[in-house]
């Protein structure tokens, strides 16, 4: 671990947004799932949520570019379970779905805690996902097609959220509790050692300012 690498990890983690996330509702194409995770990393999402389709879902490693190292993925058995979890953490749920009462995605406030629900292509957000939503948003389109690739839609919504949050100065300092920040920083810097420590039930060692493991 070089000091430069450690400084980069610290800077990126300090910009993570613990109250901005996505819920992938049955997204069934691995390259879309992986591309959405890359979008999440790009705008500072701390963790993403997924309800896998019945046939399961694997990351497309050529598209993910190692994103799972930096964006933790929490899996849920059902959309209802995911909704309970998110509501319990204070998230407002916004579904990307072109219903008659859907708002233009640029007219929604993304500076409050928000979970963006994204569905599989063709099928879209499931009825269960729509039932959870506080509101729906749509991306205005002027052509013949009625929808975008789900990862492209995710990109538009997430970067609008980033724009609003940057204007609100929400990226200026870490928004994680100090103990969580230090825990996640160690897991980013030393993932193998962190896994061994967790398995053994041992605490993480303290890190020095240059990222080296402190002695004594």
C-alpha positions in Angstrom: 0.0 0.0 0.0 1.6 3.2 -1.2 0.8 6.6 0.5 -0.6 7.8 -2.9 -2.9 4.8 -3.2 -4.1 5.2 0.3 -4.7 8.9 -0.1 -6.8 8.1 -3.2 -8.9 5.5 -1.3 -9.5 8.0 1.5 -10.5 10.8 -0.9 -13.0 8.6 -2.8 -14.5 7.1 0.4 -15.0 10.6 1.8 -17.2 11.4 -1.1 -19.4 8.3 -0.8 -23.1 9.1 -0.3 -24.7 6.7 2.2 -28.2 8.0 1.5 -28.2 7.5 -2.3 -28.7 4.0 -3.7 -30.3 1.9 -6.3 -32.6 -1.1 -6.1 -32.3 -3.4 -9.1 -35.7 -5.1 -9.4 -35.1 -8.3 -11.3 -32.5 -6.9 -13.7 -31.6 -10.1 -15.5 -28.8 -9.2 -17.9 -25.4 -9.4 -16.2 -23.8 -6.7 -18.4 -26.6 -4.3 -17.4 -26.2 -5.1 -13.7 -22.5 -4.6 -14.0 -22.9 -1.3 -15.9 -25.3 0.0 -13.3 -22.7 -0.7 -10.6 -20.1 1.3 -12.5 -22.6 4.2 -12.7 -23.1 3.9 -8.9 -19.3 4.0 -8.3 -19.0 7.0 -10.6 -21.4 9.2 -8.6 -20.4 8.0 -5.1 -23.1 5.4 -4.2 -21.9 3.6 -1.1 -23.9 0.4 -1.6 -26.5 -0.9 -4.0 -29.4 -3.3 -3.6 -30.6 -6.1 -5.8 -33.5 -8.6 -6.0 -32.1 -11.2 -8.4 -34.3 -12.8 -11.0 -35.3 -16.4 -10.4 -32.5 -17.7 -12.6 -29.9 -15.8 -10.7 -27.5 -13.2 -11.8 -23.7 -13.0 -12.1 -21.5 -10.0 -12.7 -20.2 -9.4 -16.2 -16.5 -8.8 -15.3 -15.6 -7.0 -18.5 -18.3 -4.4 -17.8 -18.0 -4.2 -14.0 -14.3 -3.3 -14.1 -13.9 -4.5 -10.5 -16.7 -2.2 -9.2 -17.8 -4.7 -6.5 -14.6 -3.8 -4.7 -15.9 -0.3 -4.2 -19.7 -0.6 -4.2 -21.1 -3.2 -1.8 -24.1 -5.1 -3.1 -26.8 -6.2 -0.7 -29.0 -9.0 -2.0 -32.7 -9.4 -1.0 -34.9 -12.4 -1.5 -38.0 -10.3 -2.5 -38.9 -6.7 -3.5 -41.0 -6.5 -0.3 -38.0 -7.4 1.8 -35.9 -4.8 0.1 -38.6 -2.2 0.6 -38.8 -2.9 4.3 -35.0 -2.6 4.6 -34.8 0.7 2.8 -37.8 2.2 4.5 -36.3 1.2 7.8 -33.3 3.2 6.9 -35.3 6.3 6.0 -35.1 6.1 2.2 -37.8 7.5 0.0 -38.4 5.1 -3.0 -38.5 6.5 -6.5 -39.2 4.1 -9.4 -38.1 4.7 -13.0 -41.4 4.0 -14.7 -43.3 5.9 -17.4 -46.7 5.9 -15.7 -49.3 8.6 -16.4 -48.5 10.4 -13.2 -44.7 10.1 -13.5 -42.7 13.2 -13.0 -39.8 14.4 -15.3 -36.8 12.9 -13.6 -35.1 16.3 -13.4 -37.9 17.7 -11.3 -37.4 15.4 -8.3 -35.3 16.3 -5.3 -32.5 13.8 -4.9 -30.7 15.5 -2.0 -33.0 13.7 0.5 -32.3 10.0 1.2 -33.5 8.2 -2.0 -33.5 4.7 -3.5 -33.9 4.5 -7.3 -35.8 1.4 -8.4 -34.8 0.1 -11.8 -36.5 -2.9 -13.5 -35.5 -5.3 -16.1 -35.6 -4.3 -19.8 -39.0 -5.0 -21.5 -40.8 -5.9 -18.2 -39.7 -2.8 -16.3 -40.2 -2.3 -12.6 -42.3 -5.2 -11.2 -45.8 -4.5 -9.8 -44.4 -5.1 -6.3 -41.7 -2.5 -7.0 -44.3 0.0 -8.2 -46.4 -0.6 -5.1 -43.4 0.4 -2.9 -42.7 3.6 -4.8 -43.4 7.0 -3.3 -43.4 8.3 -6.8 -42.4 7.4 -10.4 -40.1 9.3 -12.7 -39.8 9.2 -16.5 -37.1 10.3 -18.9 -38.7 12.4 -21.7 -38.1 10.8 -25.1 -38.9 12.3 -28.5 -38.3 9.3 -30.8 -40.0 6.2 -31.8 -38.7 4.0 -29.0 -40.4 4.1 -25.6 -37.5 3.3 -23.3 -33.8 3.3 -22.8 -31.4 0.6 -21.9 -31.7 0.2 -18.1 -28.1 1.1 -17.5 -28.4 4.2 -19.6 -31.5 5.2 -17.6 -29.7 4.6 -14.4 -26.8 6.8 -15.6 -29.1 9.7 -16.3 -30.9 9.5 -13.0 -27.7 9.0 -10.9 -25.9 11.9 -12.6 -28.9 14.2 -12.0 -28.7 13.1 -8.4 -25.0 13.9 -8.4 -25.6 17.3 -10.0 -28.1 18.2 -7.3 -25.9 16.9 -4.5 -22.9 18.8 -5.7 -24.9 22.0 -5.8 -26.0 21.3 -2.2 -22.3 20.7 -1.3 -22.9 17.1 -0.2 -19.6 15.9 -1.5 -17.4 18.3 0.5 -16.7 16.1 3.5 -17.3 12.5 4.6 -20.9 11.8 5.6 -20.1 8.4 7.2 -19.8 8.0 10.9 -16.1 8.0 11.8 -16.0 4.3 12.9 -17.7 3.2 9.7 -15.4 5.3 7.6 -12.3 3.7 9.2 -13.8 0.2 8.9 -14.6 0.6 5.2 -11.3 2.3 4.6 -9.4 -0.7 6.0 -11.6 -3.1 3.9 -10.8 -1.2 0.8 -7.0 -1.0 1.5 -6.6 -4.6 2.8 -9.5 -6.7 1.6 -7.9 -10.1 2.1 -6.7 -9.3 5.6 -10.1 -7.8 6.5 -11.8 -11.0 5.4 -9.5 -13.1 7.5 -10.1 -10.9 10.5 -13.8 -11.0 10.1 -13.8 -14.8 9.8 -11.7 -15.0 13.0 -13.9 -12.5 14.8 -10.9 -10.2 15.4 -10.9 -6.4 15.1 -9.1 -4.6 12.4 -5.7 -3.1 13.3 -5.3 0.6 13.2 -3.9 2.3 10.1 -1.2 4.9 10.2 -1.6 8.2 8.2 0.3 6.7 5.2 -1.9 3.6 5.1 0.5 1.2 6.7 -0.7 -1.0 9.5 0.2 0.7 12.8 2.4 -1.3 15.1 1.7 -1.5 18.8 
